[in-house]
Amino acid sequence: MEGLQPFDLRGLVLLAALNPVVIVVAFMMGRAADQWQKLIVAAFAASLAGFVAIYLAVLVGLVPAHGIGSEAGLVVLQFLFGLAWTTAGYASRSRR
C-alpha cells in the first residue's frame, strides 16, 4: 500500500471532506447551537477533533502516512467542511 504522498491536494480535500469525526462533531454541535455565531466555534472544534483523529490513526498505523504535508491546510479545509456541516445541523434543528 502506497499511503498518502506529501502535499497531495486531492488527497487532502478528500481527507477533509470525508472525515467522519468532523462530520459528526460539526453536525451535532450545529444542532445544539442556539445562535448562528456559535457555528464558527463549532466548526473550529470539529476541525481540531478531526485532526486529532487523523493524527491518532497515523500514530497507531491505521493510515499509512510518513508525512501528509500541509497539516495547517488540512485543518483549514476541515474547518470549511465543518462549517458547512454545522450550518446543516443548525438548519435541521427543531424550532422551539
C-alpha positions as CSV (number, residue, x, y, z in Angstrom):
1,M,0.0,0.0,0.0
2,E,1.4,3.3,-1.1
3,G,-0.1,5.7,1.5
4,L,-0.5,9.4,1.2
5,Q,2.0,11.5,-0.7
6,P,3.3,14.7,0.8
7,F,1.0,17.6,-0.2
8,D,-1.4,15.7,-2.4
9,L,-4.1,18.4,-2.8
10,R,-6.7,15.9,-4.0
11,G,-5.9,13.6,-1.0
12,L,-6.1,16.5,1.4
13,V,-9.5,17.6,0.1
14,L,-10.9,14.1,0.3
15,L,-9.4,13.5,3.7
16,A,-11.0,16.7,5.0
17,A,-14.4,16.2,3.2
18,L,-14.8,12.6,4.3
19,N,-13.5,12.7,7.8
20,P,-16.3,11.1,9.9
21,V,-15.2,12.8,13.1
22,V,-15.5,16.3,11.5
23,I,-18.9,15.4,10.1
24,V,-20.4,14.0,13.3
25,V,-18.9,16.6,15.7
26,A,-19.8,19.5,13.4
27,F,-23.4,18.4,12.8
28,M,-24.1,17.6,16.4
29,M,-22.6,20.9,17.6
30,G,-24.6,22.7,14.9
31,R,-27.8,21.2,16.1
32,A,-27.0,22.2,19.7
33,A,-26.2,25.8,18.8
34,D,-28.7,28.4,19.8
35,Q,-27.1,31.3,17.9
36,W,-25.6,31.4,14.4
37,Q,-22.4,32.9,15.8
38,K,-21.6,29.7,17.6
39,L,-21.3,27.8,14.3
40,I,-17.8,29.2,13.7
41,V,-16.6,27.9,17.1
42,A,-18.3,24.6,16.4
43,A,-16.6,24.3,13.0
44,F,-13.2,25.0,14.6
45,A,-13.8,22.4,17.3
46,A,-14.8,19.8,14.7
47,S,-11.7,20.6,12.7
48,L,-9.4,20.1,15.6
49,A,-11.2,16.9,16.6
50,G,-10.8,15.6,13.1
51,F,-7.2,16.5,13.1
52,V,-6.6,14.6,16.3
53,A,-8.4,11.6,15.0
54,I,-6.2,11.6,11.8
55,Y,-3.1,12.0,14.0
56,L,-4.1,9.1,16.2
57,A,-4.9,6.9,13.1
58,V,-1.4,7.6,11.7
59,L,0.2,7.1,15.1
60,V,-1.3,3.6,15.5
61,G,-0.8,2.6,11.9
62,L,-4.3,2.6,10.6
63,V,-3.4,5.2,7.9
64,P,-0.1,4.7,6.2
65,A,1.5,8.1,6.0
66,H,5.0,9.3,6.6
67,G,4.1,13.0,6.4
68,I,0.9,14.3,4.9
69,G,2.3,17.7,4.4
70,S,0.3,20.9,4.8
71,E,-1.2,19.9,8.1
72,A,-2.3,23.5,8.6
73,G,-4.1,23.3,5.2
74,L,-5.8,20.2,6.4
75,V,-7.1,22.0,9.5
76,V,-8.3,24.9,7.3
77,L,-10.1,22.5,4.9
78,Q,-11.7,20.6,7.7
79,F,-12.8,23.9,9.2
80,L,-14.5,24.9,5.9
81,F,-16.2,21.5,5.5
82,G,-17.1,21.6,9.2
83,L,-18.7,25.0,8.8
84,A,-20.9,23.5,6.1
85,W,-21.9,20.6,8.4
86,T,-22.5,22.9,11.4
87,T,-24.8,25.0,9.1
88,A,-26.6,21.9,8.0
89,G,-27.1,20.8,11.7
90,Y,-28.2,24.3,12.7
91,A,-30.7,24.4,9.8
92,S,-32.1,21.0,10.7
93,R,-32.7,21.6,14.4
94,S,-36.3,21.9,15.6
95,R,-37.5,25.4,16.3
96,R,-38.8,25.9,19.8
